[in-house]
């Protein structure tokens, strides 16, 4: 026999690992996004302050806090802390509600922020379930 590595199908363990990695990457994207938007509000880049329905300072504070909490959630997920998924799901929900508040309407523009938050709502609990079944 040759020492070639046999091709093996993905195991449930590797599926859970990939799911966790994707969830971590999405949480990282939320950190970058919230930092970027907070900086944009701080310096009024592109006239962003005039584009939100409520006071921009509220969104600046919430954005900065969200960035820190998403970073904490990502760190906790990487360390397999049981509360990490609940934190990430709660932050994703707050992010979605924040988009409605920022745009000031029920019929809003679907943007990358909402899509990533929705992906986190689905993937974070799945990664927890996969990790628990190992």
C-alpha positions in Angstrom: 0.0 0.0 0.0 1.1 3.5 -0.6 1.3 6.0 2.2 -1.2 8.3 0.5 -3.7 9.7 3.0 -7.1 8.1 2.4 -9.9 10.5 1.6 -12.4 10.5 4.5 -15.7 12.3 4.6 -16.2 15.2 6.9 -16.9 14.0 10.4 -19.4 15.7 12.7 -16.5 17.0 14.6 -15.0 18.8 11.6 -18.4 20.1 10.7 -18.8 21.7 14.1 -15.3 23.2 13.8 -16.1 24.8 10.4 -19.4 26.1 11.8 -17.6 27.6 14.7 -14.9 29.2 12.4 -17.6 30.7 10.2 -19.4 32.1 13.2 -16.2 33.5 14.5 -15.5 35.2 11.2 -19.0 36.7 11.1 -18.6 38.0 14.7 -15.3 39.5 13.6 -17.0 41.2 10.7 -19.5 42.7 13.1 -16.6 44.1 15.2 -15.0 45.7 12.1 -18.3 47.0 10.9 -19.2 48.6 14.3 -15.8 50.2 14.7 -16.0 51.6 11.1 -19.5 53.0 11.6 -18.6 54.5 15.0 -15.6 56.2 13.4 -17.8 57.4 10.6 -20.2 58.9 13.0 -17.4 60.5 15.0 -15.9 62.3 12.0 -19.2 62.5 10.0 -17.7 60.7 7.1 -19.9 60.9 4.1 -22.5 63.0 6.0 -23.6 59.8 7.8 -25.0 61.8 10.8 -27.7 63.2 8.6 -28.8 59.8 7.4 -30.0 58.3 10.6 -33.5 58.8 12.1 -32.3 59.3 15.7 -29.5 61.3 17.3 -26.2 60.0 15.9 -24.5 60.0 19.3 -26.8 57.2 20.4 -25.7 55.1 17.5 -22.1 56.0 18.2 -22.3 54.8 21.8 -24.3 51.7 20.9 -21.9 50.9 18.0 -18.8 51.2 20.2 -20.4 49.0 22.9 -21.5 46.5 20.3 -18.0 46.3 18.8 -16.6 45.5 22.2 -19.3 42.9 23.0 -19.0 41.2 19.6 -15.3 40.9 20.3 -16.0 39.5 23.7 -18.5 37.0 22.2 -16.0 36.0 19.5 -13.3 35.4 22.1 -15.7 33.5 24.3 -16.8 31.3 21.3 -13.2 30.6 20.5 -12.7 29.5 24.2 -15.9 27.4 24.0 -17.6 29.4 26.8 -21.2 28.3 27.1 -22.6 31.8 27.3 -20.9 32.9 24.1 -23.7 31.9 21.8 -26.3 33.6 23.9 -24.3 36.8 23.8 -23.8 36.7 20.0 -27.5 35.9 19.4 -28.6 38.8 21.6 -26.2 41.2 19.9 -27.4 40.1 16.5 -31.0 40.8 17.5 -30.0 44.2 18.9 -28.1 44.9 15.6 -31.3 44.1 13.5 -33.5 46.3 15.7 -30.8 49.0 15.5 -31.0 48.9 11.7 -34.8 49.6 11.9 -34.2 52.4 14.4 -31.4 53.9 12.3 -33.5 53.9 9.1 -36.6 55.0 11.0 -39.0 52.7 9.1 -40.5 49.3 9.1 -39.7 48.9 5.4 -35.9 49.2 5.5 -33.1 48.6 3.0 -31.6 45.2 3.5 -27.8 45.6 3.9 -24.8 43.5 4.7 -25.2 44.3 8.4 -28.6 42.7 8.5 -27.5 39.7 6.4 -24.6 39.0 8.7 -26.8 39.4 11.8 -29.3 37.0 10.4 -26.5 34.5 9.6 -25.3 34.8 13.2 -28.8 34.2 14.4 -28.9 30.9 12.5 -25.2 29.7 12.8 -24.4 30.6 16.4 -27.1 28.2 17.9 -26.2 25.5 15.4 -22.5 25.7 16.4 -23.5 25.3 20.0 -25.7 22.3 19.2 -22.9 20.7 17.1 -20.4 21.3 19.9 -22.7 19.7 22.5 -23.2 16.6 20.4 -19.5 15.8 20.3 
